[in-house]
């Protein structure tokens, strides 16, 4: 494989990795947000129950 084609393939692969990392980051942030919402809701439910 010539150098230019290899470089192009490597760039494309790097872009795909960056995109996948960004997607995982968004998923983790969304899950973290849901977890904190659940925690607040349960604290609120305990407050109402007392």
N, C-alpha and C positions, 0 to 999 in steps of 0.2 A: 504494500500500500504506500502510495507516495505521501510525503510529509504534509502537503496542504490538505489532502483528504483526511488524513489521520488527525490533524489539528481540528478540522471542522467537526469530525465525529466526537472528539474529546470535548469541544465547546458545547455541542448539542447534549452530550451526556451530563456535563456540568450544569447546564441549564435545567435539565430534568431533575437532577439531584436538588438544586436550589428550590425548584417548584415543590417537590415532595417535602422538603424540610419546612417550607412555609405552610404547606397544608397541615402537616403534623402539628406545627406550632399553633395554628388556628384551632385545631381539634382539642389540643391540650388546654388552651385558654377557655374554650367553650365549656369543657368538662369542669375546669376549675370554677367557672362562674356558676354552673349548675350545682356543684357541691356546696358552695357558700350559700346559695339561695336555699338549699335544703336545710342547711344548718340553721339559718336565720328563722326559717319557717318552724322548725322543731322547737327552737327556743321560744318563739312566739306562742306556739301551741302549749308549751309547758306553762308559760306565764298565764295564759287564759284558763288553763286547767286548775291553777292554784287559787 
